Amino acid sequence: MLTDHLPRLSLAHLPTPLEPLPRLSAALGGPQLWIKRDDQTGLATGGNKARKLEFLVAEALAQGATTLITAGAPQSNHARQTAAAAARCGLRAILVLGGGPPTQSRRGGNVLLDRLLGADIRWTEGDKRAEVMAEVAEEERAAGRRPYVVPYGGSNPVGACGYVAALEELAQQLAQRSLDVDHLVFATSSGGTQAGLSVAAKALSFPARIVGISVDKEARELQARLAVLAEETAAHLGLGLHFEPDEFIVNDDYCAAGYGVVTEREKEAIRLLAETEGVLADPVYTGRALAGLVDLIRRGAFGRQETVCFWHTGGTPGLFAYGEEGLLV
Ligand SMILES: Cc1ncc(COP(=O)(O)O)c(C=O)c1O
């Protein structure tokens, strides 16, 4: 395995299930749809950050850290899973969440879980998060503790290794089923998931197209970041791989409404998956990626006989911050 030589903790429930979506495939008239259930990774209700944290928290512990510090949006899944990982390892967790003081709608969902997990939440304005994280780290040092700053979304070369290992896991599951996948589709934002998958795909000559549906960033910006992150991740693994921005497929056609804004498209896609397969998608990430996938299918972007795997990256608690009548149902 590509990541075997790296320090890693066992935090996630792996392998996550790979399941067919026959009723959704039928409702859309093909292609053959499958789902990789990374909403089932554990760590306080699952999500893609559990895989990244296995490598990140191993590094933190190796450095003697006592406190994990990270930042995100108010409904950050990454922050919630970092808080859960800290609790699992007996570490303090300080979460710097952007967007000013919490309103009623921000108390539910991930924020409720952050609080249950014992995290210390610091609210700040979105563009001050890096600054506040540095101040918090300084505070911890002054108190004689050792902070470890987990980057936004866990997306640095250490965290991205979680998705290098994830692609190897998927490749094994596909081999066991004698199944080939033509396209992998998932939500992309800070890039660690897509960079990790892309490094493993290149190293293993995994043939599927890796299609990130951007949740909040322009394709060009994200592609540039992905090339750097993938190359650094490969170097971290001791692989000499080179990446160019235009190797990455990033579709930014579905993020114009803005981060966390639910449109009719997300609403319809979330309900379609729930009603046909009993699987929940969140409004911010997986619902948006699924909305993109459904639209691409309707536009004929995939052959009817092709196989598409939707990589569910989690986010389920986010649903409970959108419970107000009319937002989702
Ligand atoms: C549920 C969910 N899906 C997808 C993503 C995007 O993953 P990445 O940041 O690795 O691009 C995130 C990250 O914030 C997330 O919380």
The ligand as a MOL file (V3000), in Angstrom:
LIG
                    3D

  0  0  0     0  0            999 V3000
M  V30 BEGIN CTAB
M  V30 COUNTS 16 16 0 0 0
M  V30 BEGIN ATOM
M  V30 1 C -19.0600 16.6380 3.7720 0
M  V30 2 C -17.9040 17.1700 3.0180 0
M  V30 3 N -17.7420 16.7910 1.7450 0
M  V30 4 C -16.7240 17.2520 0.9930 0
M  V30 5 C -15.8180 18.1520 1.5020 0
M  V30 6 C -14.7300 18.6450 0.6090 0
M  V30 7 O -13.5640 17.9190 0.7940 0
M  V30 8 P -12.1540 18.5970 0.5350 0
M  V30 9 O -12.0860 19.7400 1.4990 0
M  V30 10 O -11.1810 17.5290 0.8030 0
M  V30 11 O -12.1250 19.0880 -0.8580 0
M  V30 12 C -15.9350 18.5670 2.8350 0
M  V30 13 C -14.9450 19.5060 3.3790 0
M  V30 14 O -15.1050 20.4530 3.9820 0
M  V30 15 C -17.0160 18.0730 3.6110 0
M  V30 16 O -17.1800 18.4510 4.8880 0
M  V30 END ATOM
M  V30 BEGIN BOND
M  V30 1 1 1 2
M  V30 2 1 2 3
M  V30 3 2 2 15
M  V30 4 2 3 4
M  V30 5 1 4 5
M  V30 6 1 5 6
M  V30 7 2 5 12
M  V30 8 1 6 7
M  V30 9 1 7 8
M  V30 10 2 8 9
M  V30 11 1 8 10
M  V30 12 1 8 11
M  V30 13 1 12 13
M  V30 14 1 12 15
M  V30 15 2 13 14
M  V30 16 1 15 16
M  V30 END BOND
M  V30 END CTAB
M  END
